[in-house]
Amino acid sequence: MNQNVDTEDPTDHRLQSAIGLPGGASGDSGRLRLRTLVLVRWIAIAGQTAAILVVKYGLGYELPLALCLVAVGVSAFRTSTAGLEMLDNT
């Protein structure tokens, strides 16, 4: 008694779609939305800034604070330009 059993889990497509992998049910090509990437970058920039300030003032390490913040600022500037590009393309 051999029955054809579909071994593919239907939740796989929903999971793939939810995390942006190819093969999802949404029909997109698996690309992350630019808005999501920009949001993740802003969260990273906030975390980097907080980490620098905690290390400098909370832990008392001597850091070149200005250089550290300039590096994070350059990243923030580039992220903001990507966000503006996103608005122009909509």
Secondary structure, 3 states (H helix, E strand, C coil): CCCCCCCCCHHHHHHHHHHCCCCCCCCCCCCCCHHHHHHHHHHHHHHHHHHHHHHHHHCCCCCCHHHHHHHHHHHHHHHHHHHHHHHHCC
